[in-house]
Amino acid sequence: MDFNDVMPYAAWTFFDSVNRGGLKTPTEFVFTLTVHCWRVYEEILAKSDLKSQFLPTENHSVLF
């Protein structure tokens, strides 16, 4: 992701919508890491075989 030293408009819009004055602006690394984690989550939910393995487990970190 290229940020050109600023978060994209969509990221700022989301950030402003959830910020009630106490949030710090995330670094590019934190924002990118969050996007990648969300993509993994979406992939797990999109595929029934992955979802059936992931949801019933008691320790999700061991599964990874």
Phi and psi restraints in degrees (range 20) as a CNS / XPLOR table:
assign (resid 1 and name C) (resid 2 and name N)
       (resid 2 and name CA) (resid 2 and name C) 1.0 -102.3 20.0 2
assign (resid 2 and name N) (resid 2 and name CA)
       (resid 2 and name C) (resid 3 and name N) 1.0 124.8 20.0 2
assign (resid 2 and name C) (resid 3 and name N)
       (resid 3 and name CA) (resid 3 and name C) 1.0 -106.7 20.0 2
assign (resid 3 and name N) (resid 3 and name CA)
       (resid 3 and name C) (resid 4 and name N) 1.0 -13.7 20.0 2
assign (resid 3 and name C) (resid 4 and name N)
       (resid 4 and name CA) (resid 4 and name C) 1.0 50.1 20.0 2
assign (resid 4 and name N) (resid 4 and name CA)
       (resid 4 and name C) (resid 5 and name N) 1.0 43.4 20.0 2
assign (resid 4 and name C) (resid 5 and name N)
       (resid 5 and name CA) (resid 5 and name C) 1.0 66.0 20.0 2
assign (resid 5 and name N) (resid 5 and name CA)
       (resid 5 and name C) (resid 6 and name N) 1.0 10.3 20.0 2
assign (resid 5 and name C) (resid 6 and name N)
       (resid 6 and name CA) (resid 6 and name C) 1.0 -141.7 20.0 2
assign (resid 6 and name N) (resid 6 and name CA)
       (resid 6 and name C) (resid 7 and name N) 1.0 153.1 20.0 2
assign (resid 6 and name C) (resid 7 and name N)
       (resid 7 and name CA) (resid 7 and name C) 1.0 -71.9 20.0 2
assign (resid 7 and name N) (resid 7 and name CA)
       (resid 7 and name C) (resid 8 and name N) 1.0 149.1 20.0 2
assign (resid 7 and name C) (resid 8 and name N)
       (resid 8 and name CA) (resid 8 and name C) 1.0 -63.2 20.0 2
assign (resid 8 and name N) (resid 8 and name CA)
       (resid 8 and name C) (resid 9 and name N) 1.0 159.6 20.0 2
assign (resid 8 and name C) (resid 9 and name N)
       (resid 9 and name CA) (resid 9 and name C) 1.0 -54.9 20.0 2
assign (resid 9 and name N) (resid 9 and name CA)
       (resid 9 and name C) (resid 10 and name N) 1.0 -43.5 20.0 2
assign (resid 9 and name C) (resid 10 and name N)
       (resid 10 and name CA) (resid 10 and name C) 1.0 -62.1 20.0 2
assign (resid 10 and name N) (resid 10 and name CA)
       (resid 10 and name C) (resid 11 and name N) 1.0 -38.4 20.0 2
assign (resid 10 and name C) (resid 11 and name N)
       (resid 11 and name CA) (resid 11 and name C) 1.0 -67.2 20.0 2
assign (resid 11 and name N) (resid 11 and name CA)
       (resid 11 and name C) (resid 12 and name N) 1.0 -43.2 20.0 2
assign (resid 11 and name C) (resid 12 and name N)
       (resid 12 and name CA) (resid 12 and name C) 1.0 -63.3 20.0 2
assign (resid 12 and name N) (resid 12 and name CA)
       (resid 12 and name C) (resid 13 and name N) 1.0 -40.0 20.0 2
assign (resid 12 and name C) (resid 13 and name N)
       (resid 13 and name CA) (resid 13 and name C) 1.0 -61.6 20.0 2
assign (resid 13 and name N) (resid 13 and name CA)
       (resid 13 and name C) (resid 14 and name N) 1.0 -46.0 20.0 2
assign (resid 13 and name C) (resid 14 and name N)
       (resid 14 and name CA) (resid 14 and name C) 1.0 -63.7 20.0 2
assign (resid 14 and name N) (resid 14 and name CA)
       (resid 14 and name C) (resid 15 and name N) 1.0 -46.3 20.0 2
assign (resid 14 and name C) (resid 15 and name N)
       (resid 15 and name CA) (resid 15 and name C) 1.0 -58.5 20.0 2
assign (resid 15 and name N) (resid 15 and name CA)
       (resid 15 and name C) (resid 16 and name N) 1.0 -45.6 20.0 2
assign (resid 15 and name C) (resid 16 and name N)
       (resid 16 and name CA) (resid 16 and name C) 1.0 -65.4 20.0 2
assign (resid 16 and name N) (resid 16 and name CA)
       (resid 16 and name C) (resid 17 and name N) 1.0 -31.9 20.0 2
assign (resid 16 and name C) (resid 17 and name N)
       (resid 17 and name CA) (resid 17 and name C) 1.0 -72.9 20.0 2
assign (resid 17 and name N) (resid 17 and name CA)
       (resid 17 and name C) (resid 18 and name N) 1.0 -26.6 20.0 2
assign (resid 17 and name C) (resid 18 and name N)
       (resid 18 and name CA) (resid 18 and name C) 1.0 -102.3 20.0 2
assign (resid 18 and name N) (resid 18 and name CA)
       (resid 18 and name C) (resid 19 and name N) 1.0 -10.2 20.0 2
assign (resid 18 and name C) (resid 19 and name N)
       (resid 19 and name CA) (resid 19 and name C) 1.0 -83.5 20.0 2
assign (resid 19 and name N) (resid 19 and name CA)
       (resid 19 and name C) (resid 20 and name N) 1.0 126.2 20.0 2
assign (resid 19 and name C) (resid 20 and name N)
       (resid 20 and name CA) (resid 20 and name C) 1.0 -113.0 20.0 2
assign (resid 20 and name N) (resid 20 and name CA)
       (resid 20 and name C) (resid 21 and name N) 1.0 25.3 20.0 2
assign (resid 20 and name C) (resid 21 and name N)
       (resid 21 and name CA) (resid 21 and name C) 1.0 103.4 20.0 2
assign (resid 21 and name N) (resid 21 and name CA)
       (resid 21 and name C) (resid 22 and name N) 1.0 -7.8 20.0 2
assign (resid 21 and name C) (resid 22 and name N)
       (resid 22 and name CA) (resid 22 and name C) 1.0 -109.5 20.0 2
assign (resid 22 and name N) (resid 22 and name CA)
       (resid 22 and name C) (resid 23 and name N) 1.0 -6.6 20.0 2
assign (resid 22 and name C) (resid 23 and name N)
       (resid 23 and name CA) (resid 23 and name C) 1.0 -85.3 20.0 2
assign (resid 23 and name N) (resid 23 and name CA)
       (resid 23 and name C) (resid 24 and name N) 1.0 143.8 20.0 2
assign (resid 23 and name C) (resid 24 and name N)
       (resid 24 and name CA) (resid 24 and name C) 1.0 -92.5 20.0 2
assign (resid 24 and name N) (resid 24 and name CA)
       (resid 24 and name C) (resid 25 and name N) 1.0 148.6 20.0 2
assign (resid 24 and name C) (resid 25 and name N)
       (resid 25 and name CA) (resid 25 and name C) 1.0 -67.0 20.0 2
assign (resid 25 and name N) (resid 25 and name CA)
       (resid 25 and name C) (resid 26 and name N) 1.0 126.4 20.0 2
assign (resid 25 and name C) (resid 26 and name N)
       (resid 26 and name CA) (resid 26 and name C) 1.0 -70.6 20.0 2
assign (resid 26 and name N) (resid 26 and name CA)
       (resid 26 and name C) (resid 27 and name N) 1.0 150.4 20.0 2
assign (resid 26 and name C) (resid 27 and name N)
       (resid 27 and name CA) (resid 27 and name C) 1.0 -73.2 20.0 2
assign (resid 27 and name N) (resid 27 and name CA)
       (resid 27 and name C) (resid 28 and name N) 1.0 166.4 20.0 2
assign (resid 27 and name C) (resid 28 and name N)
       (resid 28 and name CA) (resid 28 and name C) 1.0 -58.9 20.0 2
assign (resid 28 and name N) (resid 28 and name CA)
       (resid 28 and name C) (resid 29 and name N) 1.0 -40.6 20.0 2
assign (resid 28 and name C) (resid 29 and name N)
       (resid 29 and name CA) (resid 29 and name C) 1.0 -61.1 20.0 2
assign (resid 29 and name N) (resid 29 and name CA)
       (resid 29 and name C) (resid 30 and name N) 1.0 -47.5 20.0 2
assign (resid 29 and name C) (resid 30 and name N)
       (resid 30 and name CA) (resid 30 and name C) 1.0 -63.8 20.0 2
assign (resid 30 and name N) (resid 30 and name CA)
       (resid 30 and name C) (resid 31 and name N) 1.0 -43.2 20.0 2
assign (resid 30 and name C) (resid 31 and name N)
       (resid 31 and name CA) (resid 31 and name C) 1.0 -62.4 20.0 2
assign (resid 31 and name N) (resid 31 and name CA)
       (resid 31 and name C) (resid 32 and name N) 1.0 -45.6 20.0 2
assign (resid 31 and name C) (resid 32 and name N)
       (resid 32 and name CA) (resid 32 and name C) 1.0 -64.4 20.0 2
assign (resid 32 and name N) (resid 32 and name CA)
       (resid 32 and name C) (resid 33 and name N) 1.0 -42.2 20.0 2
assign (resid 32 and name C) (resid 33 and name N)
       (resid 33 and name CA) (resid 33 and name C) 1.0 -60.2 20.0 2
assign (resid 33 and name N) (resid 33 and name CA)
       (resid 33 and name C) (resid 34 and name N) 1.0 -42.8 20.0 2
assign (resid 33 and name C) (resid 34 and name N)
       (resid 34 and name CA) (resid 34 and name C) 1.0 -63.2 20.0 2
assign (resid 34 and name N) (resid 34 and name CA)
       (resid 34 and name C) (resid 35 and name N) 1.0 -41.4 20.0 2
assign (resid 34 and name C) (resid 35 and name N)
       (resid 35 and name CA) (resid 35 and name C) 1.0 -62.4 20.0 2
assign (resid 35 and name N) (resid 35 and name CA)
       (resid 35 and name C) (resid 36 and name N) 1.0 -42.9 20.0 2
assign (resid 35 and name C) (resid 36 and name N)
       (resid 36 and name CA) (resid 36 and name C) 1.0 -65.3 20.0 2
assign (resid 36 and name N) (resid 36 and name CA)
       (resid 36 and name C) (resid 37 and name N) 1.0 -40.8 20.0 2
assign (resid 36 and name C) (resid 37 and name N)
       (resid 37 and name CA) (resid 37 and name C) 1.0 -62.6 20.0 2
assign (resid 37 and name N) (resid 37 and name CA)
       (resid 37 and name C) (resid 38 and name N) 1.0 -40.7 20.0 2
assign (resid 37 and name C) (resid 38 and name N)
       (resid 38 and name CA) (resid 38 and name C) 1.0 -64.0 20.0 2
assign (resid 38 and name N) (resid 38 and name CA)
       (resid 38 and name C) (resid 39 and name N) 1.0 -38.1 20.0 2
assign (resid 38 and name C) (resid 39 and name N)
       (resid 39 and name CA) (resid 39 and name C) 1.0 -64.1 20.0 2
assign (resid 39 and name N) (resid 39 and name CA)
       (resid 39 and name C) (resid 40 and name N) 1.0 -39.9 20.0 2
assign (resid 39 and name C) (resid 40 and name N)
       (resid 40 and name CA) (resid 40 and name C) 1.0 -62.9 20.0 2
assign (resid 40 and name N) (resid 40 and name CA)
       (resid 40 and name C) (resid 41 and name N) 1.0 -45.5 20.0 2
assign (resid 40 and name C) (resid 41 and name N)
       (resid 41 and name CA) (resid 41 and name C) 1.0 -58.7 20.0 2
assign (resid 41 and name N) (resid 41 and name CA)
       (resid 41 and name C) (resid 42 and name N) 1.0 -46.6 20.0 2
assign (resid 41 and name C) (resid 42 and name N)
       (resid 42 and name CA) (resid 42 and name C) 1.0 -63.1 20.0 2
assign (resid 42 and name N) (resid 42 and name CA)
       (resid 42 and name C) (resid 43 and name N) 1.0 -38.2 20.0 2
assign (resid 42 and name C) (resid 43 and name N)
       (resid 43 and name CA) (resid 43 and name C) 1.0 -64.3 20.0 2
assign (resid 43 and name N) (resid 43 and name CA)
       (resid 43 and name C) (resid 44 and name N) 1.0 -41.9 20.0 2
assign (resid 43 and name C) (resid 44 and name N)
       (resid 44 and name CA) (resid 44 and name C) 1.0 -62.6 20.0 2
assign (resid 44 and name N) (resid 44 and name CA)
       (resid 44 and name C) (resid 45 and name N) 1.0 -44.4 20.0 2
assign (resid 44 and name C) (resid 45 and name N)
       (resid 45 and name CA) (resid 45 and name C) 1.0 -71.8 20.0 2
assign (resid 45 and name N) (resid 45 and name CA)
       (resid 45 and name C) (resid 46 and name N) 1.0 -26.2 20.0 2
assign (resid 45 and name C) (resid 46 and name N)
       (resid 46 and name CA) (resid 46 and name C) 1.0 -77.6 20.0 2
assign (resid 46 and name N) (resid 46 and name CA)
       (resid 46 and name C) (resid 47 and name N) 1.0 -25.1 20.0 2
assign (resid 46 and name C) (resid 47 and name N)
       (resid 47 and name CA) (resid 47 and name C) 1.0 -109.4 20.0 2
assign (resid 47 and name N) (resid 47 and name CA)
       (resid 47 and name C) (resid 48 and name N) 1.0 120.1 20.0 2
assign (resid 47 and name C) (resid 48 and name N)
       (resid 48 and name CA) (resid 48 and name C) 1.0 -62.9 20.0 2
assign (resid 48 and name N) (resid 48 and name CA)
       (resid 48 and name C) (resid 49 and name N) 1.0 -35.1 20.0 2
assign (resid 48 and name C) (resid 49 and name N)
       (resid 49 and name CA) (resid 49 and name C) 1.0 -67.1 20.0 2
assign (resid 49 and name N) (resid 49 and name CA)
       (resid 49 and name C) (resid 50 and name N) 1.0 -38.9 20.0 2
assign (resid 49 and name C) (resid 50 and name N)
       (resid 50 and name CA) (resid 50 and name C) 1.0 -68.5 20.0 2
assign (resid 50 and name N) (resid 50 and name CA)
       (resid 50 and name C) (resid 51 and name N) 1.0 -40.7 20.0 2
assign (resid 50 and name C) (resid 51 and name N)
       (resid 51 and name CA) (resid 51 and name C) 1.0 -64.7 20.0 2
assign (resid 51 and name N) (resid 51 and name CA)
       (resid 51 and name C) (resid 52 and name N) 1.0 -40.2 20.0 2
assign (resid 51 and name C) (resid 52 and name N)
       (resid 52 and name CA) (resid 52 and name C) 1.0 -67.6 20.0 2
assign (resid 52 and name N) (resid 52 and name CA)
       (resid 52 and name C) (resid 53 and name N) 1.0 -26.0 20.0 2
assign (resid 52 and name C) (resid 53 and name N)
       (resid 53 and name CA) (resid 53 and name C) 1.0 -82.6 20.0 2
assign (resid 53 and name N) (resid 53 and name CA)
       (resid 53 and name C) (resid 54 and name N) 1.0 -37.2 20.0 2
assign (resid 53 and name C) (resid 54 and name N)
       (resid 54 and name CA) (resid 54 and name C) 1.0 -78.5 20.0 2
assign (resid 54 and name N) (resid 54 and name CA)
       (resid 54 and name C) (resid 55 and name N) 1.0 -45.3 20.0 2
assign (resid 54 and name C) (resid 55 and name N)
       (resid 55 and name CA) (resid 55 and name C) 1.0 -65.7 20.0 2
assign (resid 55 and name N) (resid 55 and name CA)
       (resid 55 and name C) (resid 56 and name N) 1.0 -42.7 20.0 2
assign (resid 55 and name C) (resid 56 and name N)
       (resid 56 and name CA) (resid 56 and name C) 1.0 -76.6 20.0 2
assign (resid 56 and name N) (resid 56 and name CA)
       (resid 56 and name C) (resid 57 and name N) 1.0 -13.9 20.0 2
assign (resid 56 and name C) (resid 57 and name N)
       (resid 57 and name CA) (resid 57 and name C) 1.0 -68.7 20.0 2
assign (resid 57 and name N) (resid 57 and name CA)
       (resid 57 and name C) (resid 58 and name N) 1.0 148.9 20.0 2
assign (resid 57 and name C) (resid 58 and name N)
       (resid 58 and name CA) (resid 58 and name C) 1.0 -87.9 20.0 2
assign (resid 58 and name N) (resid 58 and name CA)
       (resid 58 and name C) (resid 59 and name N) 1.0 -26.3 20.0 2
assign (resid 58 and name C) (resid 59 and name N)
       (resid 59 and name CA) (resid 59 and name C) 1.0 -127.7 20.0 2
assign (resid 59 and name N) (resid 59 and name CA)
       (resid 59 and name C) (resid 60 and name N) 1.0 96.0 20.0 2
assign (resid 59 and name C) (resid 60 and name N)
       (resid 60 and name CA) (resid 60 and name C) 1.0 -66.7 20.0 2
assign (resid 60 and name N) (resid 60 and name CA)
       (resid 60 and name C) (resid 61 and name N) 1.0 -31.5 20.0 2
assign (resid 60 and name C) (resid 61 and name N)
       (resid 61 and name CA) (resid 61 and name C) 1.0 -66.8 20.0 2
assign (resid 61 and name N) (resid 61 and name CA)
       (resid 61 and name C) (resid 62 and name N) 1.0 -32.1 20.0 2
assign (resid 61 and name C) (resid 62 and name N)
       (resid 62 and name CA) (resid 62 and name C) 1.0 -67.3 20.0 2
assign (resid 62 and name N) (resid 62 and name CA)
       (resid 62 and name C) (resid 63 and name N) 1.0 -36.9 20.0 2
assign (resid 62 and name C) (resid 63 and name N)
       (resid 63 and name CA) (resid 63 and name C) 1.0 -61.6 20.0 2
assign (resid 63 and name N) (resid 63 and name CA)
       (resid 63 and name C) (resid 64 and name N) 1.0 -38.5 20.0 2
